[in-house]
Amino acid sequence: MTAYAFILTAMPFLIVPVLFMRSRNEKLILRSILVFFIYAFLFTMYSAQDLFYPMYGLVSLLGTTLVAVLFYVSARGGIVSAKEVFQFFVVAAALVVVPMLLVQTDPQHFAELSAEFGANTILYGYENPRPVGWVSTISLSLLTAYVMTKPNEGVRPIFLLLIVIASMTLFWSGSRGGIITFSTGILFVLFFSKTKNMKGILLIVVLILVGGTFSHFLYLPGDSYGIFVRIGQTLEAKSIAAASTGRAEIWQNVFLYILERPFLGYGYLPHKSLEGLAFGSAHNIIMDLWLGFGLIIGTIVILFGVMLWARAFDFFRKANDQYISALFCVVTTLLVYSMVSGPYARTFPLLLFAVSFGVILGRRSSKANMGL
C-alpha cells in the first residue's frame, strides 16, 4: 500500500517524462500504450461488477508504466546509469531480511500479536509469505547475475553477505515458485552471457546452500513458511491441486471463464467478483490478460511485451555489462515468476520491474545512437 500511495501521489510528476519521448518509434509505442490504457479503463468500468480492485490494479499498472518511461528517458539521456540503479537495488536488498528478523527477535510476542490482531495487520507478508518470496527472489537474482557475469575480479564481501541473506530469506519464506523462477532466470542469463565468472558461480552455489541451511534452523510463523516444509507438503500431496497450492484449480476456473467470453473478457483483474477466483489474480499473467481483455486484445498486449523484452535481451547480449546483466535478470526472473504467481498484480514488484526495464531500454537507445 505504501508503494501504491507513492505511485498515486507521484502520478502528475511521472507524466512529465512522456513529453521527452521524441523518436518515431518512441511516439508509436507511447500511443499504443495510451490506446491500451484508455480501452482498459473504459472497458473495465463497463464490465466490472466491483470496481475497487480492478481500478486499484489499473492505476498501479499505469503508474509503473510511467515509472518505466521516466527511467527510460533518464537512462537514454545519461541522467541515471545502470550502475547507479544497481547500487540502489543492492542497498534495498539489505532490507529484504527485515520481516524475517522481526519474527525471529521475539517469536512469542509475534504469535500473541498475530492471534490478537491478525498477522496481516502487523505487517503484510507474514500471513501470506508471497511478498517476502517475491522480493528475496528479485534481490537474489540481481546479486547472483552480477557476480556470475562480472569479469574475474575480486567481489566485495558485502555482495557475498547479501547473497547469503537473500537466499536465507527466500528459503525461509517457503516460496517454491521463487526457487524455480530464480533458477530459471539465472540459468537463462548465464547461458546467453558472453562473460562467465566460473569462480563466482561456484562461490554463489556454496553461499546459497549456506543460506538455505541457516533458514532450516529459524522459527517459522506458519505452515506456509520454510522451503523444506513446503517441499515435504508437496511430496505428501494427494492431488495436483494440493501440490500446486490451488493453482491448478485456479487455472482451470480461469480457463472456463475465458471460454465463456473469449473475445471480450471481463475487464482488468475481475477475480474478486467471479466465483472461484477470489485470489486477486490468476497467478499467470498470460491467462489474466486473456481473462481481462479477451484472446485478441490480450494476445496483442502479450506480443507487444515480448517485442520489448526481445529488445532488452538483444541489448543485454551486445552490451556484455554486469550491471545490465543484473537488471536484465531481474526483468526475466519477474516475467517467469508472473507465470506461476501474481507479482504483476502488486505495485512493489511492478516498480522493480519498471525501473529495471526502463533503464535497460534507455541505455539501449542511447547506445544505439552511438553506434553500438
N, C-alpha and C positions, 0 to 999 in steps of 0.2 A: 504493500500500500504506500510505503514511503517513495518507492520508485515511481509509482503511478502518480502520486501527488507532484513529484518533481516534473514529470512529463506534462502534466496538466498545467502547472504554473509556468513552465518554460515555453509552452507551445507558441505564443506570439513571437518570441525571440528565435525559436527554431525555424520559423517560416522565412526569416531573413536570408539564410544561405541559398534558398531556392532562386533568388534573384541573380546569383552568381553562376548558375548553370548556363553556359554560353554556346557550346558547340551544337551542331545539328543533332548529333546522337544524344547528347545530354538532354536537349529540349524534347526530343522524341520520347525518351524514357520518362522524363518528368510528366509529360502529357499523358502517357499511358498510365502512370501511377495515379494521376489526378482523376482520370476517367474511371479507373477501378474503384477508388475510394468514394467518388460521387455515387456510382452504381451500388457499392456495398452498403453505404449508409441509407440510401433511399430504399433499396430492396429489403434491407434488414428491418427498417421501420415499418415497411408494408407487410412483411411476412411474420416477424417475430411475435409470439404471444406474450412474452415477457421481455421488455426492452433493456432492463438494467444490465444484465450480464453481457448481452451482445454489444451494447453501446460502450460498456467498460472495455471490452476486448478490442473494439474498433478504434477507440480513442488511443488505447495503448499501442496498437499496431501503427496507427497514423503517426503518433509521436515518435516512436522508434524509427520509423521510416525517415522522418525529418532529421533525427539524430544521425542516421546514416548519411544523409545529404550534407549535413553540417561537417562531418568528419571527412567526407569525400572532398568537399570544396577546400577544407583546411589542409588536407594532405596533398591535394593537387597543387595548391598554391605555396607549399613549403612552410605553412604556418605550424604544422604539427608533423612529427615524423613517426614512423613505425616503432622506432626505438623508444621514444618518449611514451607512447601508448603502452608498449610492452612493459616498461619500467613501472608505470602507474598500476597496471594489472598485477605485477609482481607484488607491489605493496598491498594491493587489495587481497591477494592470495593469502597473505599472512593472517587475515581476519576470518578465513574460512573455518578455522578451528574454534572460534568463539562459542558457537552453540554447544559443541561437544564439551568444552571446558566448563561452561556454566552448569551443565548437568553433572559433570564429574566432581565439581567443587563441593557440592552438598546434595548427594542423591536423595537423602531422606527429606530434606526441605523441598526439593523439587517435586517429589512424589506427593507431599502434603499440599503444595500449591496446585499441582495438577489435579488432584482429587477435588479441591475446593472451587477452582476457577476454570479448570479445563486446560489441558496442555497447550491447545492452540491459542488461548488467550494470553498465556505467558510469553510465548514467542513462536510465531509461525514457523513450522518446521519440526517441532518436537512430536506432535501427534501424527503429523504427516511428514515423514523424513525426505520426501522427494526434493524439496528445495535445497536441503543440505547436500543431497546427491548431485543435483544439477551443478551447483557452484563448485563443489570439490572436484567434480569431473572436469569442468572447464579449466580450473586452476591447474590441475594435474596435467591436462593436455597441453596447456600453454608452456609450462615449465619443462615438461619432458621433450616436446618438439624443439624447444630452444637448445637444450643440452645435446640432443641427438643430432642436430644439424649444424651445430657450432663447429668451426674448424678445430683441429687438435690443439687447443689452447687450454690453459687452466680455467676451471669453473669456480666461481666464488662459492665458498662454503654455505652462504645464505641460500643459494638456489637448491643445494642438496638438502638442507634442513627443511625448506619449504616443500620439497617433493615428498619427504617422509611425512610431514604434517598433512599435506593434501591427500596422500594415499591412505593415511591412518583415518582421516575424517571420512573419506569415501567408503572405506571398508566398514567403518562404524555405522554409517548411515544405512548400510544394508542394501544399497542401490545396485541390484543386479544389472539393470539397464545401463547404469553408469560404467560398470566394469566392461560391459560388452562394447558400448559406444566409444569409450576411451581407447580400448584396444584396437577397434576398427579405425578410428581417426589417426592414431599414432602409426599403425602399420601402413595406412594409405600414404601419409606424409613421408614416412621413411622409405617406402618403395619408390616414390617419384622424386625424392630429393636427390640432387646431384652431390650433396655433401653429407657424408655419414660418419659420425664420430663413434667408432666401434667401442672405444674405451668408455665413452659416455653411455652408450647403450647398455653395456654390461653393468656399469655402476648403477644406472637407473633401475634395472631389474632387481638388483640387490636392495636398493633403497625402498622400492615398492613392497618387496617381501618383508622388509623390516617394519614398514608402516602397517602392513596387513597383520603382522604378528602382534604388534603393540595393541592394535584395535581389539584383538581377541580377549584382552585382559581388562577392558574398560567396562564400566557399568552401562547396561543397555536399558533405556527407559520404556521399552515396549517390544512386542514380538516382531514389529516391522523393522527393527534395527539389528545390525550385525550381519555381515555378509555370510559368515559361516552358518549362522542360524537360518538365514533365508535360503541358502543352498540346501540345507537339510530339509527345510519345509518343501522345497521344490521336489526333491528326490522322494519325499513321502507322499506327495500329492497323488490323489487317485484319479484325477481328470486333468485335461489340458486347461480348462477354465481355472482350476485351482492353482495349477503350476504357473499360469500366466498372471496370477493375481487379478483375475476377472477380465483381462484384456481380450481374451478370445470371445467372451460373451459380448463385450462392448463392441468389438469389431463386427460380430455377426449382426447385432442390432442396428449398427450404423449402416451396414451394407443393405439391410432390408429397407431402411428409411430412404437410402439413395435410390433403390429400385422403385419406390413409390413415387418419387419426384425426381427423375433422373436429369431433367433439363433445366428446372428452375431452382431447386434446392429450398432451404428453409431460412436463409439469412445466416449471418455470421454467428458462430457458437450458439446454436439453439438448444443446447443439451439440457439446460435447466427446465425446459418446458416440454421435453419429449420423454415419454415413458421409457424407462430402461437406460436412459443416458444422463444420469444425474451427476456425472463426474467432472463436468466443466469442459471436457474435450474428448475427442475420440482416441487420444493417445496415438495418433497417426496423422501427420499434417496433410498428407495426400487425401485420405478419406475425409478429413474435416473440410478441405476445400471443395470436394465433390458434394459433401453433405450440405454445405452452406450455399454454394453458388451453382450447383449442377455440374454435370460432366463436361459440358462445353466450356463455360467460363472458368471452371475450376482447372481444367486441363491447360487452358491458355495461360493462366496465372502460374501454374507449375512449370510450363515450358519457359516462360519468361524468367522465372527464378533460376532454372537450370542454365539458361543462357548467361545470366550474370555470374553464376558460380563458375561456369566454364571460363569466363574471362579472368576471374580471380585465380583459378587453377593455372591458366596459361602464364599469368604474371609470376605466380609462385615458382613455376618451373624456370622461367627466364631469369628472375631476379637472383635466385640462389642465395638468399639472405636469411640468416637465422631468425631475425625479428619478423619478417614477412612469413616465414615458415611457421613460427609460433602462432601468429594471428590467424593464418590460414587453417591451422589445426583446430583452433577454437571454432571457426566457422564450420568446418567439416564435421567436427565432433557434435556440435549442436544440431546440425542438419540430420545426422544419423540418429541422435537422441530423439529428435522430433518424429521419428518413425515408430518409436516404442513408448513414448511418454509425451507429456504436454508442456514442455518449456516454452513453446511458441504461443501458448495461451497465458503467459505470465510476463509482466513488464520487465522484471530484472534480467532474466536470461535473454530477452529480446534486446535489451540495451547493450549487453555484452556482445551479442551477435552484430548489432548495427554498427557499433564502434569499430569492431574488427573488420567487418565487410567494407565499411566506408573508407577506412584507411588503406586497405589493400587496393581497392578500385581507384582511389585518389592517387596513390603512388603509381599505379599502372598508367593512369592518364598523364601524369607529369613525366614519367619516364618515356612514354610513347612520344611525347613532344620533343624529347631529347634524343630520339632515335634508338631507344633500347629495343 
